[in-house]
Amino acid sequence: MSNRLADKITIITGATSGIGEATAHRFIEQGATVVLAGRSKEKGQELAKELGERAVFKRTDVMKEDDIAALVDFTVDKFGRLDCLFNNAGAGDRTSCESFDEVEFAHIMRLLVGAPAFGIKHAARVMKDSGGGAIINNASIAGHRRNQGGYLYSAAKAAVAHMTRLAGADLGPYGIRVNAISPGAVATPIFWGGSQRAQNLSDEENEKKMAKLQANLAKATPMPRSGFADDIAYAAVFLASDEGSFINSHDLVVDGGRIAMFNENP
């Protein structure tokens, strides 16, 4: 085991599947203590048991500010401080500029913009007291270009990238670095409805969908393969570690070069 994140106390939201789960594994491997945040108590406790004594689950609904505040307070009460927050929880959508309503708008913006905004707010208040930390937001190449996600999803992810720049500038003087990762062409269940829908499918059905998705995404980048959750997890390890200590207000694109293919269909 390496120790790039030795003794770092970390919160990962949306930790029970996809990118969040992969990041939890990589952070544990690198020596971190991880608070897994998610809505599924069963999945969260199962993952915490799998990861070992440096992992603990806290049931959290990131749609509620009180839950986010309680998550941060739980972490500080249990471990004494918070060194890193990965605002990862999210979901996709299939809206267009003409095909959404008030309910969809409110839900998507609250989840994709509100959750990281409140995460930053509450992480900052405790990180200031302990001398700094690292906040990482999960953005997307959908926030940089069209045809990479639904209309509202793309707008929300653009907001996350800019919010990252603003927060990094505001919090940098306190030793708090705020960065984003913009994944692209990464094979996760978000493409067929997210982890909730994936739970309703058999293992065989999920495997078939994943294989088909990986084959399609491999055609969508200059590199002849799809991205994997671990590709994002390793980027998060770097940004959370001391190796990234002079990186702030940055949006790190991890997409195999997909963002450069401006004239290609997704």
HUDA-V508363 format. One record per pair of residues at least 24 apart in sequence whose ideal C-beta (glycine too) atoms are under 8 Angstrom apart, sorted by the first residue. I is the first residue (numbers start at 1). J is the second residue. Records with the same first field share a line. If there is no record, write none. Layout:
# HUDA-V508363
I = J / J
This chain:
# HUDA-V508363
1 = 29 / 30 / 31
2 = 29 / 30 / 31
3 = 30 / 31
4 = 30 / 31 / 237 / 241 / 242 / 243
5 = 30 / 31 / 32 / 84 / 237 / 240 / 241
6 = 30 / 31 / 32
7 = 31 / 32 / 33
8 = 32 / 33 / 83 / 84 / 240 / 241
9 = 33 / 35 / 75 / 79 / 80 / 81 / 82 / 83 / 84
10 = 34 / 35 / 82 / 83 / 84 / 85 / 86 / 240
11 = 35 / 37 / 71 / 72 / 75 / 82 / 84 / 85 / 86 / 123
12 = 36 / 37 / 86 / 88
13 = 37 / 38 / 60 / 62 / 71 / 85 / 86 / 87 / 88 / 89 / 115 / 119
14 = 38 / 62 / 88 / 89 / 90 / 138
15 = 44 / 47 / 57 / 88
16 = 40 / 43 / 44 / 47 / 195
17 = 43 / 188 / 189 / 195 / 198
18 = 188 / 189 / 190 / 195 / 229
19 = 88 / 138 / 183 / 186 / 188 / 229 / 232 / 233
20 = 86 / 88 / 89
21 = 47 / 229
22 = 228 / 229 / 230 / 232 / 233
23 = 86 / 88 / 229 / 232 / 233 / 236 / 237
24 = 51 / 55
25 = 51 / 233
26 = 230 / 233 / 234 / 236 / 237
27 = 233 / 236 / 237 / 240
28 = 52 / 54 / 55
30 = 237 / 241
32 = 84 / 240
33 = 79
35 = 71 / 74 / 75 / 78 / 79
37 = 62 / 71 / 89
38 = 89
62 = 89 / 111 / 115 / 118 / 119
63 = 110 / 111 / 114 / 115
65 = 118 / 122
68 = 115 / 118 / 119 / 122
69 = 118 / 122
71 = 122
72 = 122 / 123 / 125 / 126
76 = 126
81 = 126 / 130
82 = 123 / 126 / 127 / 130 / 133
83 = 127 / 130 / 133 / 134 / 240
84 = 133 / 134 / 135 / 136 / 240
85 = 119 / 120 / 123 / 133 / 134 / 135 / 136
86 = 136 / 138 / 236 / 240
87 = 115 / 116 / 119 / 120 / 135 / 136 / 137 / 138
88 = 138
89 = 115
90 = 115 / 138 / 190
91 = 190 / 194
92 = 149 / 150 / 153 / 190 / 191 / 193 / 194
93 = 149 / 150 / 151 / 152 / 153
94 = 150
95 = 150 / 151 / 152 / 153
96 = 150 / 151
97 = 151
99 = 151
100 = 151 / 152
104 = 152
105 = 152
108 = 150 / 152 / 153 / 156
109 = 152 / 156
112 = 153 / 156 / 157 / 159 / 160
113 = 156 / 159 / 160 / 163
116 = 160 / 163
117 = 163
120 = 163 / 167 / 171 / 178
123 = 176
124 = 167 / 171 / 174 / 176
127 = 171 / 174 / 175 / 176
128 = 174 / 176
131 = 175
132 = 174 / 175 / 176 / 177
133 = 175 / 176 / 177
134 = 176 / 177 / 178 / 179 / 239 / 240 / 244
135 = 167 / 171 / 176 / 177 / 178 / 179
136 = 178 / 179 / 180 / 181 / 236 / 239 / 240
137 = 161 / 163 / 164 / 178 / 179 / 180 / 181
138 = 180 / 181 / 183 / 232
139 = 164 / 180 / 181 / 182 / 251
140 = 182 / 183 / 184
141 = 182 / 183 / 184 / 253 / 255 / 258 / 259
142 = 184
143 = 182
144 = 182 / 253 / 259
145 = 259 / 262
147 = 265 / 266
148 = 184 / 266
157 = 182
161 = 251
164 = 249 / 250 / 251
165 = 249 / 251
166 = 249
167 = 249
168 = 248 / 249 / 250
169 = 249
172 = 248 / 249
177 = 239 / 244 / 245 / 247 / 248
178 = 248 / 249
179 = 239 / 244 / 247 / 248 / 249 / 250 / 251 / 252
180 = 250 / 251 / 252
181 = 232 / 235 / 236 / 239 / 251 / 252 / 254
182 = 251 / 252 / 253 / 254 / 255 / 259
183 = 227 / 231 / 232 / 254 / 255
184 = 221 / 227 / 253 / 254 / 255 / 256 / 258 / 259
185 = 217 / 220 / 221 / 226 / 227 / 255 / 256 / 258
186 = 217 / 226 / 227 / 228 / 229 / 231 / 232 / 254 / 255
187 = 213 / 214 / 217 / 226 / 227 / 228 / 229
188 = 229
220 = 258 / 261 / 264 / 266
221 = 255 / 256 / 257 / 258 / 261
222 = 256 / 257 / 258 / 260 / 261
223 = 256 / 257
225 = 256
227 = 254 / 255 / 256
